[in-house]
Amino acid sequence: MSSTYDVIISGAGPAGSTAALHLKSSGLRVLLLDKASFPRDKICGDALSGTVGFELSKLGLDVIDTFVRTEPKQTTFGLRFISPGRHTFDLN
């Protein structure tokens, strides 16, 4: 591992990871740091929309086959948003 980088990104969430992928693809030496160990259980990764594969492919990542082969899957038929004021909004 190199000890010299062009860019150091703190936080490997969606924004940091996307920035690191774009910068690395431009030829820069990128270090991406996060306080957590990966892989980790994170609720926001438990439900992915149907467009996630398209969005990741725009980053140059071919992950559709990996998603299809990955277990377990849970079919959903709707979701409920709950505001801090306890108002709900349901989508079927």
PDB file with one MODEL, atoms N, CA, C and O in Angstrom:
MODEL        1
ATOM      1  N   MET A   1       0.840  -1.177   0.000  1.00  0.00           N
ATOM      2  CA  MET A   1       0.000   0.000   0.000  1.00  0.00           C
ATOM      3  C   MET A   1       0.886   1.242   0.000  1.00  0.00           C
ATOM      4  O   MET A   1       1.856   1.335   0.752  1.00  0.00           O
ATOM      5  N   SER A   2       0.534   2.180  -0.851  1.00  0.00           N
ATOM      6  CA  SER A   2       1.270   3.431  -0.945  1.00  0.00           C
ATOM      7  C   SER A   2       1.040   4.282   0.302  1.00  0.00           C
ATOM      8  O   SER A   2      -0.015   4.194   0.930  1.00  0.00           O
ATOM      9  N   SER A   3       2.010   5.091   0.654  1.00  0.00           N
ATOM     10  CA  SER A   3       1.817   6.005   1.779  1.00  0.00           C
ATOM     11  C   SER A   3       1.586   7.436   1.284  1.00  0.00           C
ATOM     12  O   SER A   3       1.491   8.365   2.085  1.00  0.00           O
ATOM     13  N   THR A   4       1.497   7.608  -0.031  1.00  0.00           N
ATOM     14  CA  THR A   4       1.245   8.906  -0.620  1.00  0.00           C
ATOM     15  C   THR A   4      -0.025   8.839  -1.455  1.00  0.00           C
ATOM     16  O   THR A   4      -0.172   7.960  -2.304  1.00  0.00           O
ATOM     17  N   TYR A   5      -0.934   9.764  -1.214  1.00  0.00           N
ATOM     18  CA  TYR A   5      -2.213   9.781  -1.916  1.00  0.00           C
ATOM     19  C   TYR A   5      -2.489  11.179  -2.436  1.00  0.00           C
ATOM     20  O   TYR A   5      -2.040  12.173  -1.865  1.00  0.00           O
ATOM     21  N   ASP A   6      -3.229  11.236  -3.521  1.00  0.00           N
ATOM     22  CA  ASP A   6      -3.681  12.521  -4.050  1.00  0.00           C
ATOM     23  C   ASP A   6      -4.883  13.030  -3.275  1.00  0.00           C
ATOM     24  O   ASP A   6      -5.046  14.234  -3.075  1.00  0.00           O
ATOM     25  N   VAL A   7      -5.735  12.088  -2.835  1.00  0.00           N
ATOM     26  CA  VAL A   7      -6.967  12.430  -2.133  1.00  0.00           C
ATOM     27  C   VAL A   7      -7.192  11.429  -1.010  1.00  0.00           C
ATOM     28  O   VAL A   7      -7.022  10.226  -1.208  1.00  0.00           O
ATOM     29  N   ILE A   8      -7.571  11.910   0.159  1.00  0.00           N
ATOM     30  CA  ILE A   8      -7.975  11.050   1.270  1.00  0.00           C
ATOM     31  C   ILE A   8      -9.414  11.413   1.613  1.00  0.00           C
ATOM     32  O   ILE A   8      -9.729  12.574   1.872  1.00  0.00           O
ATOM     33  N   ILE A   9     -10.283  10.406   1.612  1.00  0.00           N
ATOM     34  CA  ILE A   9     -11.699  10.619   1.896  1.00  0.00           C
ATOM     35  C   ILE A   9     -12.032   9.952   3.217  1.00  0.00           C
ATOM     36  O   ILE A   9     -11.742   8.771   3.409  1.00  0.00           O
ATOM     37  N   SER A  10     -12.631  10.689   4.116  1.00  0.00           N
ATOM     38  CA  SER A  10     -13.040  10.170   5.415  1.00  0.00           C
ATOM     39  C   SER A  10     -14.538   9.879   5.378  1.00  0.00           C
ATOM     40  O   SER A  10     -15.357  10.791   5.261  1.00  0.00           O
ATOM     41  N   GLY A  11     -14.882   8.600   5.478  1.00  0.00           N
ATOM     42  CA  GLY A  11     -16.282   8.186   5.457  1.00  0.00           C
ATOM     43  C   GLY A  11     -16.586   7.397   4.203  1.00  0.00           C
ATOM     44  O   GLY A  11     -16.593   7.948   3.103  1.00  0.00           O
ATOM     45  N   ALA A  12     -16.840   6.102   4.363  1.00  0.00           N
ATOM     46  CA  ALA A  12     -17.075   5.219   3.219  1.00  0.00           C
ATOM     47  C   ALA A  12     -18.553   4.931   3.018  1.00  0.00           C
ATOM     48  O   ALA A  12     -18.929   3.841   2.584  1.00  0.00           O
ATOM     49  N   GLY A  13     -19.395   5.919   3.336  1.00  0.00           N
ATOM     50  CA  GLY A  13     -20.818   5.788   3.054  1.00  0.00           C
ATOM     51  C   GLY A  13     -21.065   5.990   1.568  1.00  0.00           C
ATOM     52  O   GLY A  13     -20.119   5.988   0.780  1.00  0.00           O
ATOM     53  N   PRO A  14     -22.310   6.162   1.175  1.00  0.00           N
ATOM     54  CA  PRO A  14     -22.613   6.322  -0.249  1.00  0.00           C
ATOM     55  C   PRO A  14     -21.864   7.475  -0.917  1.00  0.00           C
ATOM     56  O   PRO A  14     -21.341   7.312  -2.020  1.00  0.00           O
ATOM     57  N   ALA A  15     -21.808   8.626  -0.269  1.00  0.00           N
ATOM     58  CA  ALA A  15     -21.137   9.781  -0.879  1.00  0.00           C
ATOM     59  C   ALA A  15     -19.630   9.575  -0.971  1.00  0.00           C
ATOM     60  O   ALA A  15     -19.033   9.813  -2.021  1.00  0.00           O
ATOM     61  N   GLY A  16     -19.016   9.134   0.119  1.00  0.00           N
ATOM     62  CA  GLY A  16     -17.572   8.918   0.113  1.00  0.00           C
ATOM     63  C   GLY A  16     -17.148   7.826  -0.847  1.00  0.00           C
ATOM     64  O   GLY A  16     -16.147   7.970  -1.548  1.00  0.00           O
ATOM     65  N   SER A  17     -17.896   6.739  -0.888  1.00  0.00           N
ATOM     66  CA  SER A  17     -17.574   5.628  -1.788  1.00  0.00           C
ATOM     67  C   SER A  17     -17.703   6.051  -3.246  1.00  0.00           C
ATOM     68  O   SER A  17     -16.861   5.708  -4.076  1.00  0.00           O
ATOM     69  N   THR A  18     -18.762   6.796  -3.554  1.00  0.00           N
ATOM     70  CA  THR A  18     -18.965   7.261  -4.921  1.00  0.00           C
ATOM     71  C   THR A  18     -17.860   8.225  -5.329  1.00  0.00           C
ATOM     72  O   THR A  18     -17.335   8.136  -6.439  1.00  0.00           O
ATOM     73  N   ALA A  19     -17.510   9.136  -4.447  1.00  0.00           N
ATOM     74  CA  ALA A  19     -16.420  10.074  -4.740  1.00  0.00           C
ATOM     75  C   ALA A  19     -15.117   9.325  -4.975  1.00  0.00           C
ATOM     76  O   ALA A  19     -14.375   9.646  -5.904  1.00  0.00           O
ATOM     77  N   ALA A  20     -14.833   8.329  -4.140  1.00  0.00           N
ATOM     78  CA  ALA A  20     -13.596   7.555  -4.289  1.00  0.00           C
ATOM     79  C   ALA A  20     -13.561   6.810  -5.624  1.00  0.00           C
ATOM     80  O   ALA A  20     -12.522   6.774  -6.284  1.00  0.00           O
ATOM     81  N   LEU A  21     -14.683   6.219  -6.022  1.00  0.00           N
ATOM     82  CA  LEU A  21     -14.735   5.503  -7.303  1.00  0.00           C
ATOM     83  C   LEU A  21     -14.483   6.449  -8.473  1.00  0.00           C
ATOM     84  O   LEU A  21     -13.717   6.128  -9.382  1.00  0.00           O
ATOM     85  N   HIS A  22     -15.121   7.608  -8.451  1.00  0.00           N
ATOM     86  CA  HIS A  22     -14.926   8.570  -9.542  1.00  0.00           C
ATOM     87  C   HIS A  22     -13.485   9.075  -9.587  1.00  0.00           C
ATOM     88  O   HIS A  22     -12.887   9.158 -10.659  1.00  0.00           O
ATOM     89  N   LEU A  23     -12.935   9.408  -8.438  1.00  0.00           N
ATOM     90  CA  LEU A  23     -11.570   9.934  -8.410  1.00  0.00           C
ATOM     91  C   LEU A  23     -10.554   8.873  -8.825  1.00  0.00           C
ATOM     92  O   LEU A  23      -9.603   9.170  -9.548  1.00  0.00           O
ATOM     93  N   LYS A  24     -10.756   7.631  -8.366  1.00  0.00           N
ATOM     94  CA  LYS A  24      -9.836   6.554  -8.727  1.00  0.00           C
ATOM     95  C   LYS A  24      -9.873   6.289 -10.226  1.00  0.00           C
ATOM     96  O   LYS A  24      -8.836   6.040 -10.841  1.00  0.00           O
ATOM     97  N   SER A  25     -11.072   6.342 -10.819  1.00  0.00           N
ATOM     98  CA  SER A  25     -11.183   6.077 -12.254  1.00  0.00           C
ATOM     99  C   SER A  25     -10.505   7.168 -13.087  1.00  0.00           C
ATOM    100  O   SER A  25     -10.213   6.955 -14.264  1.00  0.00           O
ATOM    101  N   SER A  26     -10.255   8.326 -12.488  1.00  0.00           N
ATOM    102  CA  SER A  26      -9.551   9.391 -13.207  1.00  0.00           C
ATOM    103  C   SER A  26      -8.036   9.279 -13.039  1.00  0.00           C
ATOM    104  O   SER A  26      -7.290  10.123 -13.536  1.00  0.00           O
ATOM    105  N   GLY A  27      -7.587   8.246 -12.344  1.00  0.00           N
ATOM    106  CA  GLY A  27      -6.152   8.008 -12.221  1.00  0.00           C
ATOM    107  C   GLY A  27      -5.524   8.528 -10.943  1.00  0.00           C
ATOM    108  O   GLY A  27      -4.315   8.396 -10.756  1.00  0.00           O
ATOM    109  N   LEU A  28      -6.311   9.113 -10.065  1.00  0.00           N
ATOM    110  CA  LEU A  28      -5.761   9.626  -8.812  1.00  0.00           C
ATOM    111  C   LEU A  28      -5.535   8.494  -7.814  1.00  0.00           C
ATOM    112  O   LEU A  28      -6.219   7.471  -7.859  1.00  0.00           O
ATOM    113  N   ARG A  29      -4.587   8.681  -6.927  1.00  0.00           N
ATOM    114  CA  ARG A  29      -4.353   7.733  -5.835  1.00  0.00           C
ATOM    115  C   ARG A  29      -5.261   8.144  -4.681  1.00  0.00           C
ATOM    116  O   ARG A  29      -5.112   9.224  -4.108  1.00  0.00           O
ATOM    117  N   VAL A  30      -6.207   7.258  -4.349  1.00  0.00           N
ATOM    118  CA  VAL A  30      -7.265   7.591  -3.396  1.00  0.00           C
ATOM    119  C   VAL A  30      -7.200   6.656  -2.194  1.00  0.00           C
ATOM    120  O   VAL A  30      -7.050   5.444  -2.344  1.00  0.00           O
ATOM    121  N   LEU A  31      -7.315   7.227  -1.013  1.00  0.00           N
ATOM    122  CA  LEU A  31      -7.434   6.451   0.216  1.00  0.00           C
ATOM    123  C   LEU A  31      -8.803   6.745   0.806  1.00  0.00           C
ATOM    124  O   LEU A  31      -9.138   7.902   1.061  1.00  0.00           O
ATOM    125  N   LEU A  32      -9.597   5.697   1.023  1.00  0.00           N
ATOM    126  CA  LEU A  32     -10.933   5.822   1.591  1.00  0.00           C
ATOM    127  C   LEU A  32     -10.907   5.230   2.994  1.00  0.00           C
ATOM    128  O   LEU A  32     -10.612   4.047   3.163  1.00  0.00           O
ATOM    129  N   LEU A  33     -11.212   6.042   3.998  1.00  0.00           N
ATOM    130  CA  LEU A  33     -11.170   5.622   5.398  1.00  0.00           C
ATOM    131  C   LEU A  33     -12.570   5.620   5.995  1.00  0.00           C
ATOM    132  O   LEU A  33     -13.404   6.454   5.643  1.00  0.00           O
ATOM    133  N   ASP A  34     -12.824   4.680   6.901  1.00  0.00           N
ATOM    134  CA  ASP A  34     -14.080   4.660   7.632  1.00  0.00           C
ATOM    135  C   ASP A  34     -13.804   4.075   9.003  1.00  0.00           C
ATOM    136  O   ASP A  34     -12.926   3.225   9.147  1.00  0.00           O
ATOM    137  N   LYS A  35     -14.537   4.517  10.007  1.00  0.00           N
ATOM    138  CA  LYS A  35     -14.318   4.016  11.360  1.00  0.00           C
ATOM    139  C   LYS A  35     -14.864   2.600  11.548  1.00  0.00           C
ATOM    140  O   LYS A  35     -14.453   1.897  12.472  1.00  0.00           O
ATOM    141  N   ALA A  36     -15.789   2.175  10.677  1.00  0.00           N
ATOM    142  CA  ALA A  36     -16.396   0.840  10.796  1.00  0.00           C
ATOM    143  C   ALA A  36     -15.605  -0.184   9.996  1.00  0.00           C
ATOM    144  O   ALA A  36     -14.881   0.160   9.062  1.00  0.00           O
ATOM    145  N   SER A  37     -15.758  -1.445  10.378  1.00  0.00           N
ATOM    146  CA  SER A  37     -15.205  -2.553   9.607  1.00  0.00           C
ATOM    147  C   SER A  37     -16.255  -3.006   8.603  1.00  0.00           C
ATOM    148  O   SER A  37     -17.452  -2.974   8.891  1.00  0.00           O
ATOM    149  N   PHE A  38     -15.813  -3.421   7.438  1.00  0.00           N
ATOM    150  CA  PHE A  38     -16.723  -3.852   6.382  1.00  0.00           C
ATOM    151  C   PHE A  38     -16.511  -5.334   6.101  1.00  0.00           C
ATOM    152  O   PHE A  38     -15.399  -5.826   6.291  1.00  0.00           O
ATOM    153  N   PRO A  39     -17.527  -6.063   5.657  1.00  0.00           N
ATOM    154  CA  PRO A  39     -18.902  -5.603   5.515  1.00  0.00           C
ATOM    155  C   PRO A  39     -19.551  -5.423   6.881  1.00  0.00           C
ATOM    156  O   PRO A  39     -19.148  -6.041   7.866  1.00  0.00           O
ATOM    157  N   ARG A  40     -20.553  -4.571   6.917  1.00  0.00           N
ATOM    158  CA  ARG A  40     -21.253  -4.310   8.173  1.00  0.00           C
ATOM    159  C   ARG A  40     -22.753  -4.329   7.916  1.00  0.00           C
ATOM    160  O   ARG A  40     -23.205  -4.087   6.797  1.00  0.00           O
ATOM    161  N   ASP A  41     -23.506  -4.615   8.949  1.00  0.00           N
ATOM    162  CA  ASP A  41     -24.951  -4.595   8.842  1.00  0.00           C
ATOM    163  C   ASP A  41     -25.400  -3.150   8.957  1.00  0.00           C
ATOM    164  O   ASP A  41     -25.144  -2.489   9.964  1.00  0.00           O
ATOM    165  N   LYS A  42     -26.062  -2.670   7.936  1.00  0.00           N
ATOM    166  CA  LYS A  42     -26.517  -1.284   7.926  1.00  0.00           C
ATOM    167  C   LYS A  42     -27.892  -1.257   7.287  1.00  0.00           C
ATOM    168  O   LYS A  42     -28.066  -1.710   6.156  1.00  0.00           O
ATOM    169  N   ILE A  43     -28.855  -0.736   7.997  1.00  0.00           N
ATOM    170  CA  ILE A  43     -30.249  -0.814   7.575  1.00  0.00           C
ATOM    171  C   ILE A  43     -30.485  -0.222   6.198  1.00  0.00           C
ATOM    172  O   ILE A  43     -31.336  -0.726   5.466  1.00  0.00           O
ATOM    173  N   CYS A  44     -29.772   0.822   5.814  1.00  0.00           N
ATOM    174  CA  CYS A  44     -30.052   1.450   4.519  1.00  0.00           C
ATOM    175  C   CYS A  44     -29.690   0.536   3.359  1.00  0.00           C
ATOM    176  O   CYS A  44     -30.166   0.747   2.244  1.00  0.00           O
ATOM    177  N   GLY A  45     -28.867  -0.463   3.591  1.00  0.00           N
ATOM    178  CA  GLY A  45     -28.536  -1.413   2.541  1.00  0.00           C
ATOM    179  C   GLY A  45     -29.481  -2.589   2.479  1.00  0.00           C
ATOM    180  O   GLY A  45     -29.319  -3.471   1.636  1.00  0.00           O
ATOM    181  N   ASP A  46     -30.469  -2.617   3.360  1.00  0.00           N
ATOM    182  CA  ASP A  46     -31.400  -3.742   3.388  1.00  0.00           C
ATOM    183  C   ASP A  46     -32.472  -3.649   2.318  1.00  0.00           C
ATOM    184  O   ASP A  46     -33.069  -4.669   1.973  1.00  0.00           O
ATOM    185  N   ALA A  47     -32.737  -2.489   1.789  1.00  0.00           N
ATOM    186  CA  ALA A  47     -33.770  -2.322   0.774  1.00  0.00           C
ATOM    187  C   ALA A  47     -33.196  -1.497  -0.368  1.00  0.00           C
ATOM    188  O   ALA A  47     -32.887  -0.317  -0.205  1.00  0.00           O
ATOM    189  N   LEU A  48     -33.061  -2.123  -1.508  1.00  0.00           N
ATOM    190  CA  LEU A  48     -32.516  -1.433  -2.673  1.00  0.00           C
ATOM    191  C   LEU A  48     -33.598  -1.299  -3.730  1.00  0.00           C
ATOM    192  O   LEU A  48     -34.357  -2.238  -3.970  1.00  0.00           O
ATOM    193  N   SER A  49     -33.667  -0.153  -4.351  1.00  0.00           N
ATOM    194  CA  SER A  49     -34.675   0.055  -5.383  1.00  0.00           C
ATOM    195  C   SER A  49     -34.279  -0.682  -6.656  1.00  0.00           C
ATOM    196  O   SER A  49     -33.152  -1.157  -6.794  1.00  0.00           O
ATOM    197  N   GLY A  50     -35.216  -0.766  -7.569  1.00  0.00           N
ATOM    198  CA  GLY A  50     -34.970  -1.438  -8.840  1.00  0.00           C
ATOM    199  C   GLY A  50     -33.964  -0.736  -9.722  1.00  0.00           C
ATOM    200  O   GLY A  50     -33.461  -1.331 -10.675  1.00  0.00           O
ATOM    201  N   THR A  51     -33.657   0.522  -9.426  1.00  0.00           N
ATOM    202  CA  THR A  51     -32.722   1.272 -10.267  1.00  0.00           C
ATOM    203  C   THR A  51     -31.280   1.234  -9.758  1.00  0.00           C
ATOM    204  O   THR A  51     -30.392   1.823 -10.375  1.00  0.00           O
ATOM    205  N   VAL A  52     -31.042   0.554  -8.653  1.00  0.00           N
ATOM    206  CA  VAL A  52     -29.697   0.585  -8.067  1.00  0.00           C
ATOM    207  C   VAL A  52     -28.651   0.002  -9.021  1.00  0.00           C
ATOM    208  O   VAL A  52     -27.529   0.505  -9.079  1.00  0.00           O
ATOM    209  N   GLY A  53     -28.993  -1.027  -9.752  1.00  0.00           N
ATOM    210  CA  GLY A  53     -28.044  -1.605 -10.703  1.00  0.00           C
ATOM    211  C   GLY A  53     -27.651  -0.630 -11.789  1.00  0.00           C
ATOM    212  O   GLY A  53     -26.481  -0.534 -12.159  1.00  0.00           O
ATOM    213  N   PHE A  54     -28.631   0.091 -12.296  1.00  0.00           N
ATOM    214  CA  PHE A  54     -28.363   1.108 -13.320  1.00  0.00           C
ATOM    215  C   PHE A  54     -27.448   2.195 -12.762  1.00  0.00           C
ATOM    216  O   PHE A  54     -26.497   2.611 -13.423  1.00  0.00           O
ATOM    217  N   GLU A  55     -27.736   2.651 -11.550  1.00  0.00           N
ATOM    218  CA  GLU A  55     -26.923   3.712 -10.947  1.00  0.00           C
ATOM    219  C   GLU A  55     -25.491   3.237 -10.728  1.00  0.00           C
ATOM    220  O   GLU A  55     -24.548   3.984 -10.986  1.00  0.00           O
ATOM    221  N   LEU A  56     -25.317   2.005 -10.256  1.00  0.00           N
ATOM    222  CA  LEU A  56     -23.963   1.484 -10.035  1.00  0.00           C
ATOM    223  C   LEU A  56     -23.232   1.263 -11.355  1.00  0.00           C
ATOM    224  O   LEU A  56     -22.014   1.431 -11.426  1.00  0.00           O
ATOM    225  N   SER A  57     -23.972   0.884 -12.403  1.00  0.00           N
ATOM    226  CA  SER A  57     -23.320   0.685 -13.698  1.00  0.00           C
ATOM    227  C   SER A  57     -22.780   2.001 -14.242  1.00  0.00           C
ATOM    228  O   SER A  57     -21.800   2.002 -14.986  1.00  0.00           O
ATOM    229  N   LYS A  58     -23.408   3.130 -13.878  1.00  0.00           N
ATOM    230  CA  LYS A  58     -22.895   4.437 -14.295  1.00  0.00           C
ATOM    231  C   LYS A  58     -21.538   4.718 -13.657  1.00  0.00           C
ATOM    232  O   LYS A  58     -20.772   5.539 -14.161  1.00  0.00           O
ATOM    233  N   LEU A  59     -21.240   4.038 -12.548  1.00  0.00           N
ATOM    234  CA  LEU A  59     -19.934   4.181 -11.889  1.00  0.00           C
ATOM    235  C   LEU A  59     -18.920   3.184 -12.436  1.00  0.00           C
ATOM    236  O   LEU A  59     -17.773   3.146 -11.991  1.00  0.00           O
ATOM    237  N   GLY A  60     -19.351   2.378 -13.404  1.00  0.00           N
ATOM    238  CA  GLY A  60     -18.455   1.381 -13.975  1.00  0.00           C
ATOM    239  C   GLY A  60     -18.461   0.077 -13.202  1.00  0.00           C
ATOM    240  O   GLY A  60     -17.535  -0.721 -13.341  1.00  0.00           O
ATOM    241  N   LEU A  61     -19.475  -0.159 -12.397  1.00  0.00           N
ATOM    242  CA  LEU A  61     -19.552  -1.381 -11.604  1.00  0.00           C
ATOM    243  C   LEU A  61     -20.591  -2.324 -12.205  1.00  0.00           C
ATOM    244  O   LEU A  61     -21.752  -1.948 -12.368  1.00  0.00           O
ATOM    245  N   ASP A  62     -20.181  -3.538 -12.532  1.00  0.00           N
ATOM    246  CA  ASP A  62     -21.096  -4.528 -13.077  1.00  0.00           C
ATOM    247  C   ASP A  62     -21.521  -5.449 -11.935  1.00  0.00           C
ATOM    248  O   ASP A  62     -20.857  -6.447 -11.654  1.00  0.00           O
ATOM    249  N   VAL A  63     -22.632  -5.108 -11.279  1.00  0.00           N
ATOM    250  CA  VAL A  63     -23.021  -5.825 -10.066  1.00  0.00           C
ATOM    251  C   VAL A  63     -24.381  -6.507 -10.148  1.00  0.00           C
ATOM    252  O   VAL A  63     -24.802  -7.155  -9.190  1.00  0.00           O
ATOM    253  N   ILE A  64     -25.075  -6.373 -11.276  1.00  0.00           N
ATOM    254  CA  ILE A  64     -26.417  -6.944 -11.378  1.00  0.00           C
ATOM    255  C   ILE A  64     -26.388  -8.448 -11.101  1.00  0.00           C
ATOM    256  O   ILE A  64     -27.198  -8.939 -10.315  1.00  0.00           O
ATOM    257  N   ASP A  65     -25.478  -9.180 -11.726  1.00  0.00           N
ATOM    258  CA  ASP A  65     -25.410 -10.634 -11.511  1.00  0.00           C
ATOM    259  C   ASP A  65     -25.121 -10.974 -10.060  1.00  0.00           C
ATOM    260  O   ASP A  65     -25.666 -11.944  -9.533  1.00  0.00           O
ATOM    261  N   THR A  66     -24.279 -10.195  -9.410  1.00  0.00           N
ATOM    262  CA  THR A  66     -23.973 -10.434  -7.995  1.00  0.00           C
ATOM    263  C   THR A  66     -25.216 -10.235  -7.143  1.00  0.00           C
ATOM    264  O   THR A  66     -25.475 -11.033  -6.242  1.00  0.00           O
ATOM    265  N   PHE A  67     -25.994  -9.183  -7.409  1.00  0.00           N
ATOM    266  CA  PHE A  67     -27.232  -8.961  -6.660  1.00  0.00           C
ATOM    267  C   PHE A  67     -28.206 -10.105  -6.855  1.00  0.00           C
ATOM    268  O   PHE A  67     -28.825 -10.566  -5.897  1.00  0.00           O
ATOM    269  N   VAL A  68     -28.344 -10.561  -8.078  1.00  0.00           N
ATOM    270  CA  VAL A  68     -29.301 -11.633  -8.377  1.00  0.00           C
ATOM    271  C   VAL A  68     -28.913 -12.922  -7.662  1.00  0.00           C
ATOM    272  O   VAL A  68     -29.787 -13.640  -7.176  1.00  0.00           O
ATOM    273  N   ARG A  69     -27.620 -13.227  -7.588  1.00  0.00           N
ATOM    274  CA  ARG A  69     -27.146 -14.463  -6.957  1.00  0.00           C
ATOM    275  C   ARG A  69     -27.091 -14.383  -5.437  1.00  0.00           C
ATOM    276  O   ARG A  69     -27.027 -15.422  -4.780  1.00  0.00           O
ATOM    277  N   THR A  70     -27.112 -13.192  -4.859  1.00  0.00           N
ATOM    278  CA  THR A  70     -26.946 -13.030  -3.422  1.00  0.00           C
ATOM    279  C   THR A  70     -28.206 -13.441  -2.673  1.00  0.00           C
ATOM    280  O   THR A  70     -29.312 -13.054  -3.049  1.00  0.00           O
ATOM    281  N   GLU A  71     -28.037 -14.212  -1.630  1.00  0.00           N
ATOM    282  CA  GLU A  71     -29.144 -14.618  -0.749  1.00  0.00           C
ATOM    283  C   GLU A  71     -28.931 -13.951   0.597  1.00  0.00           C
ATOM    284  O   GLU A  71     -27.791 -13.593   0.893  1.00  0.00           O
ATOM    285  N   PRO A  72     -29.896 -13.765   1.400  1.00  0.00           N
ATOM    286  CA  PRO A  72     -31.321 -14.001   1.173  1.00  0.00           C
ATOM    287  C   PRO A  72     -31.987 -12.795   0.532  1.00  0.00           C
ATOM    288  O   PRO A  72     -31.466 -11.680   0.564  1.00  0.00           O
ATOM    289  N   LYS A  73     -33.135 -13.044  -0.045  1.00  0.00           N
ATOM    290  CA  LYS A  73     -33.952 -11.983  -0.631  1.00  0.00           C
ATOM    291  C   LYS A  73     -35.296 -11.978   0.072  1.00  0.00           C
ATOM    292  O   LYS A  73     -35.787 -13.026   0.490  1.00  0.00           O
ATOM    293  N   GLN A  74     -35.874 -10.838   0.199  1.00  0.00           N
ATOM    294  CA  GLN A  74     -37.185 -10.702   0.832  1.00  0.00           C
ATOM    295  C   GLN A  74     -38.057  -9.881  -0.105  1.00  0.00           C
ATOM    296  O   GLN A  74     -37.802  -8.697  -0.326  1.00  0.00           O
ATOM    297  N   THR A  75     -39.084 -10.514  -0.653  1.00  0.00           N
ATOM    298  CA  THR A  75     -40.007  -9.788  -1.514  1.00  0.00           C
ATOM    299  C   THR A  75     -40.861  -8.870  -0.657  1.00  0.00           C
ATOM    300  O   THR A  75     -41.369  -9.275   0.388  1.00  0.00           O
ATOM    301  N   THR A  76     -41.016  -7.643  -1.102  1.00  0.00           N
ATOM    302  CA  THR A  76     -41.850  -6.695  -0.370  1.00  0.00           C
ATOM    303  C   THR A  76     -43.010  -6.250  -1.249  1.00  0.00           C
ATOM    304  O   THR A  76     -42.913  -6.235  -2.476  1.00  0.00           O
ATOM    305  N   PHE A  77     -44.074  -5.901  -0.614  1.00  0.00           N
ATOM    306  CA  PHE A  77     -45.271  -5.483  -1.328  1.00  0.00           C
ATOM    307  C   PHE A  77     -45.675  -4.058  -0.964  1.00  0.00           C
ATOM    308  O   PHE A  77     -46.747  -3.600  -1.359  1.00  0.00           O
ATOM    309  N   GLY A  78     -44.854  -3.374  -0.240  1.00  0.00           N
ATOM    310  CA  GLY A  78     -45.142  -1.999   0.121  1.00  0.00           C
ATOM    311  C   GLY A  78     -44.202  -1.524   1.202  1.00  0.00           C
ATOM    312  O   GLY A  78     -43.392  -2.284   1.731  1.00  0.00           O
ATOM    313  N   LEU A  79     -44.325  -0.273   1.511  1.00  0.00           N
ATOM    314  CA  LEU A  79     -43.528   0.276   2.597  1.00  0.00           C
ATOM    315  C   LEU A  79     -44.282   1.411   3.259  1.00  0.00           C
ATOM    316  O   LEU A  79     -45.211   1.977   2.682  1.00  0.00           O
ATOM    317  N   ARG A  80     -43.883   1.731   4.451  1.00  0.00           N
ATOM    318  CA  ARG A  80     -44.525   2.782   5.230  1.00  0.00           C
ATOM    319  C   ARG A  80     -43.459   3.754   5.715  1.00  0.00           C
ATOM    320  O   ARG A  80     -42.466   3.364   6.329  1.00  0.00           O
ATOM    321  N   PHE A  81     -43.690   5.019   5.424  1.00  0.00           N
ATOM    322  CA  PHE A  81     -42.855   6.091   5.954  1.00  0.00           C
ATOM    323  C   PHE A  81     -43.542   6.641   7.192  1.00  0.00           C
ATOM    324  O   PHE A  81     -44.756   6.840   7.198  1.00  0.00           O
ATOM    325  N   ILE A  82     -42.765   6.888   8.242  1.00  0.00           N
ATOM    326  CA  ILE A  82     -43.313   7.458   9.463  1.00  0.00           C
ATOM    327  C   ILE A  82     -42.491   8.697   9.811  1.00  0.00           C
ATOM    328  O   ILE A  82     -41.276   8.620   9.988  1.00  0.00           O
ATOM    329  N   SER A  83     -43.164   9.827   9.904  1.00  0.00           N
ATOM    330  CA  SER A  83     -42.476  11.080  10.199  1.00  0.00           C
ATOM    331  C   SER A  83     -42.193  11.182  11.693  1.00  0.00           C
ATOM    332  O   SER A  83     -42.763  10.430  12.484  1.00  0.00           O
ATOM    333  N   PRO A  84     -41.319  12.107  12.087  1.00  0.00           N
ATOM    334  CA  PRO A  84     -41.078  12.318  13.521  1.00  0.00           C
ATOM    335  C   PRO A  84     -42.364  12.666  14.283  1.00  0.00           C
ATOM    336  O   PRO A  84     -42.470  12.392  15.479  1.00  0.00           O
ATOM    337  N   GLY A  85     -43.337  13.268  13.590  1.00  0.00           N
ATOM    338  CA  GLY A  85     -44.622  13.595  14.217  1.00  0.00           C
ATOM    339  C   GLY A  85     -45.606  12.428  14.181  1.00  0.00           C
ATOM    340  O   GLY A  85     -46.782  12.598  14.504  1.00  0.00           O
ATOM    341  N   ARG A  86     -45.135  11.255  13.793  1.00  0.00           N
ATOM    342  CA  ARG A  86     -45.913  10.008  13.760  1.00  0.00           C
ATOM    343  C   ARG A  86     -46.960   9.966  12.651  1.00  0.00           C
ATOM    344  O   ARG A  86     -47.880   9.151  12.713  1.00  0.00           O
ATOM    345  N   HIS A  87     -46.844  10.823  11.641  1.00  0.00           N
ATOM    346  CA  HIS A  87     -47.725  10.738  10.479  1.00  0.00           C
ATOM    347  C   HIS A  87     -47.186   9.626   9.579  1.00  0.00           C
ATOM    348  O   HIS A  87     -45.973   9.448   9.462  1.00  0.00           O
ATOM    349  N   THR A  88     -48.090   8.883   8.947  1.00  0.00           N
ATOM    350  CA  THR A  88     -47.652   7.773   8.096  1.00  0.00           C
ATOM    351  C   THR A  88     -48.046   8.011   6.651  1.00  0.00           C
ATOM    352  O   THR A  88     -49.020   8.700   6.348  1.00  0.00           O
ATOM    353  N   PHE A  89     -47.262   7.422   5.779  1.00  0.00           N
ATOM    354  CA  PHE A  89     -47.521   7.441   4.337  1.00  0.00           C
ATOM    355  C   PHE A  89     -47.190   6.056   3.812  1.00  0.00           C
ATOM    356  O   PHE A  89     -46.048   5.607   3.922  1.00  0.00           O
ATOM    357  N   ASP A  90     -48.179   5.370   3.240  1.00  0.00           N
ATOM    358  CA  ASP A  90     -47.998   4.006   2.757  1.00  0.00           C
ATOM    359  C   ASP A  90     -47.895   3.970   1.238  1.00  0.00           C
ATOM    360  O   ASP A  90     -48.613   4.676   0.531  1.00  0.00           O
ATOM    361  N   LEU A  91     -46.989   3.134   0.756  1.00  0.00           N
ATOM    362  CA  LEU A  91     -46.853   2.863  -0.670  1.00  0.00           C
ATOM    363  C   LEU A  91     -47.034   1.366  -0.870  1.00  0.00           C
ATOM    364  O   LEU A  91     -46.364   0.562  -0.223  1.00  0.00           O
ATOM    365  N   ASN A  92     -47.930   0.999  -1.755  1.00  0.00           N
ATOM    366  CA  ASN A  92     -48.129  -0.427  -2.053  1.00  0.00           C
ATOM    367  C   ASN A  92     -47.208  -0.841  -3.187  1.00  0.00           C
ATOM    368  O   ASN A  92     -47.215  -2.002  -3.595  1.00  0.00           O
TER     369      ASN A  92
ENDMDL
END
